Amino acid sequence: MSMDHKFDFDGIDGLSFEEALTKLEAIVKNLENGKNSLDYLIKSYEYANELKRHCDTKLKEAKLKIELVSKNQENEEISEKIEIN
């Protein structure tokens, strides 16, 4: 990301988890070089915070889906046991 990078806050919701994580990693690498203006650092921090929020949301959604699949599988197994008996 260059110093003149435009942060697309509106486009974050359309990113996959992997895309958002890649952008976060790029921001961290860019910030580590220590050659950025204060304004750029603040904007980077704000953008990174939104990317982190997005990643957290995606992870929570994935966890809920896994729990739902597991619960459905457990219910099917219980139903099968009841039918067998």
N, C-alpha and C positions, 0 to 999 in steps of 0.2 A: 504494500500500500504506500503510495507516495504522499508527500505532504499536501498535494492538491486533490487527494482522494475525496470524492463526494460520498457521504454516508447515506445509504438508502434505507432510512428507518421504516418507510412504508412497505418495503419489499421483504422485511424480515419474516412476516407470517407465512410467506410463500416458500420459505427455505425448508429443506429437509434438515434433520438433525445433523447429518454429516456435513452439509453445506455450511450451516451455522457454526459448527465446531471448527471447520477449516478457516472460516473468516475470523473466528476468535483467536486461533493459533497465529494467523497472519498479523493480527493487531498486536499480540504479545511480542512477536519477533520484532515488529517495527518499533514498538515502544522500548524494547531492550537496547536499541542502538543509541538512545539518549540524545538524538539530534533533531528533536521536534519542538515546534513552538508550543507555548502554553495553550493557546486556543486549540491547536490540533490535539494536544494531549487530553484536554477536557472533552472534546468531541469524540475522540477515540474511546474514552472511558464511558461516555454516555451510550455510544453504539455497542461497545462490548457488554455493557450491563443489559441492554435489550436483547442481544444475542444470547447471553447467559439465561435470561428469563425464558426465551424461546426454547432453548435446549432443555431447561428444567421442565417446561410444559410438555415437550415431546417425550421426555423420559417418563413423566407421570402418566401420560396417555398410554405409552407402551406397557407400563406396569399394570395399569387397569385392564388392558386388553389381555395380558397374560393371566391375570387373576380371573378374568371372566372365562377364558378358555379352560383354565384349570377347574373352575367351579362347574362349568358345563360338563366337563369330562367326568368329574366326581359324581355329578347327578346321573349321568348316563350309566356309570358303573353301578351305582346304587339301584337304579331301575332294572338293570340286567340281573342283579343279585335277587331282587324281589321277584322278578319273573321266573327265575330258575327255581326258587323255593316255592 
